[in-house]
Amino acid sequence: MFVWSKKLVAVLLSVFVLLLGIFLLQDSSESVSSLKIHTTQWITLNYIGLLVWLFVWMIDQARVRGKNVWLWLVPFLLAPLPTLMLFVLFLQRRLSS
């Protein structure tokens, strides 16, 4: 994979560890909903990490095939799963020569 350089992986993992540390070190109040807030934050953190990973994968696949991935950024941010499916179908179509 061309996009996954060691520097990029180190930065992404560092950001994740930093956000995880902030998440775990937050002072949980004695309210009833603190577990729900932490669970929501944990799910959000993982979802954002998955979206970043998927878009970097899309960049890599587009670069290998000589396509432009940046046209797919806005649709990906609005609806990630359908855009990912359309992107994969777009990359698999046969070129007519």
Sine and cosine of phi, psi and omega as CSV:
sin_phi,cos_phi,sin_psi,cos_psi,sin_omega,cos_omega
0.00,0.00,0.74,-0.68,-0.07,-1.00
-0.98,0.18,-0.56,0.83,-0.16,-0.99
-0.98,0.19,-0.53,0.85,-0.11,-0.99
-0.98,0.20,0.97,0.26,0.09,-1.00
-0.98,0.19,0.32,-0.95,0.00,-1.00
-0.89,0.45,-0.59,0.81,0.00,-1.00
-0.91,0.41,-0.69,0.73,0.01,-1.00
-0.89,0.45,-0.70,0.71,0.01,-1.00
-0.89,0.46,-0.66,0.75,0.01,-1.00
-0.90,0.45,-0.67,0.74,0.01,-1.00
-0.91,0.42,-0.73,0.69,-0.02,-1.00
-0.90,0.44,-0.67,0.74,0.04,-1.00
-0.92,0.39,-0.60,0.80,0.03,-1.00
-0.90,0.44,-0.69,0.73,0.03,-1.00
-0.89,0.45,-0.67,0.74,0.02,-1.00
-0.89,0.46,-0.71,0.71,0.00,-1.00
-0.90,0.43,-0.64,0.77,0.03,-1.00
-0.89,0.46,-0.74,0.68,0.02,-1.00
-0.91,0.42,-0.60,0.80,0.05,-1.00
-0.91,0.42,-0.66,0.75,0.05,-1.00
-0.89,0.46,-0.70,0.72,0.05,-1.00
-0.87,0.49,-0.68,0.74,0.01,-1.00
-0.88,0.48,-0.72,0.70,-0.07,-1.00
-0.97,0.25,-0.47,0.88,-0.06,-1.00
-1.00,-0.01,-0.02,1.00,0.03,-1.00
-0.89,0.47,0.65,-0.76,0.03,-1.00
-0.96,0.27,0.93,-0.36,0.02,-1.00
-0.99,0.14,0.84,-0.54,0.01,-1.00
-0.96,0.26,0.17,-0.99,-0.05,-1.00
-1.00,0.07,0.28,0.96,0.00,-1.00
-0.97,0.23,0.27,-0.96,-0.06,-1.00
-0.94,0.34,-0.52,0.85,-0.14,-0.99
-1.00,-0.03,0.15,0.99,-0.05,-1.00
-0.91,0.42,-0.56,0.83,0.04,-1.00
-0.92,0.40,-0.65,0.76,0.02,-1.00
-0.90,0.43,-0.64,0.77,0.02,-1.00
-0.91,0.42,-0.72,0.69,0.01,-1.00
-0.90,0.44,-0.65,0.76,0.02,-1.00
-0.90,0.44,-0.68,0.73,0.03,-1.00
-0.89,0.45,-0.68,0.73,0.03,-1.00
-0.90,0.43,-0.65,0.76,0.01,-1.00
-0.90,0.45,-0.71,0.71,0.02,-1.00
-0.90,0.43,-0.67,0.74,0.02,-1.00
-0.89,0.46,-0.69,0.72,0.02,-1.00
-0.87,0.50,-0.70,0.71,0.01,-1.00
-0.93,0.36,-0.61,0.79,0.01,-1.00
-0.91,0.42,-0.69,0.73,0.03,-1.00
-0.90,0.43,-0.65,0.76,0.06,-1.00
-0.88,0.48,-0.64,0.77,0.04,-1.00
-0.91,0.42,-0.65,0.76,0.03,-1.00
-0.90,0.44,-0.66,0.75,0.04,-1.00
-0.89,0.46,-0.72,0.70,0.01,-1.00
-0.87,0.49,-0.70,0.72,-0.01,-1.00
-0.90,0.43,-0.66,0.75,-0.01,-1.00
-0.94,0.35,-0.59,0.81,0.08,-1.00
-0.90,0.43,-0.61,0.79,0.08,-1.00
-0.89,0.45,-0.65,0.76,0.03,-1.00
-0.89,0.45,-0.64,0.77,0.05,-1.00
-0.87,0.49,-0.71,0.71,-0.01,-1.00
-0.89,0.46,-0.73,0.69,-0.02,-1.00
-0.91,0.41,-0.61,0.79,0.02,-1.00
-0.93,0.37,-0.61,0.79,0.00,-1.00
-0.92,0.40,-0.64,0.76,0.01,-1.00
-0.88,0.47,-0.62,0.79,-0.06,-1.00
-1.00,-0.07,0.02,1.00,0.04,-1.00
0.95,0.31,0.54,0.84,-0.01,-1.00
-0.94,-0.34,0.26,-0.97,0.02,-1.00
-0.99,-0.13,0.88,-0.48,-0.05,-1.00
-1.00,-0.01,-0.33,0.94,-0.12,-0.99
-0.93,0.36,-0.32,0.95,0.10,-0.99
-0.92,0.38,-0.38,0.93,-0.06,-1.00
-1.00,-0.02,-0.07,1.00,-0.11,-0.99
-0.90,0.43,-0.78,0.63,-0.05,-1.00
-0.90,0.44,-0.74,0.67,0.06,-1.00
-0.87,0.49,-0.56,0.83,0.01,-1.00
-0.91,0.42,-0.64,0.77,0.01,-1.00
-0.93,0.36,-0.53,0.85,-0.02,-1.00
-0.99,0.16,-0.65,0.76,-0.03,-1.00
-0.54,-0.84,1.00,0.04,-0.13,-0.99
-0.88,0.47,-0.75,0.66,-0.10,-0.99
-0.92,0.40,-0.76,0.65,0.04,-1.00
-0.88,0.47,-0.61,0.79,0.01,-1.00
-0.91,0.41,-0.64,0.77,0.04,-1.00
-0.88,0.47,-0.69,0.73,0.01,-1.00
-0.90,0.44,-0.69,0.72,0.03,-1.00
-0.91,0.42,-0.62,0.79,0.02,-1.00
-0.88,0.47,-0.70,0.71,0.02,-1.00
-0.89,0.45,-0.68,0.73,0.05,-1.00
-0.89,0.45,-0.63,0.78,0.03,-1.00
-0.89,0.46,-0.67,0.75,0.00,-1.00
-0.95,0.32,-0.41,0.91,-0.05,-1.00
-1.00,0.01,-0.17,0.98,-0.05,-1.00
-0.92,0.38,0.52,-0.85,0.01,-1.00
-0.99,0.13,0.63,-0.78,0.06,-1.00
-1.00,0.07,0.75,-0.67,0.03,-1.00
-1.00,0.07,0.77,-0.63,-0.02,-1.00
-0.87,-0.48,0.00,0.00,0.00,0.00
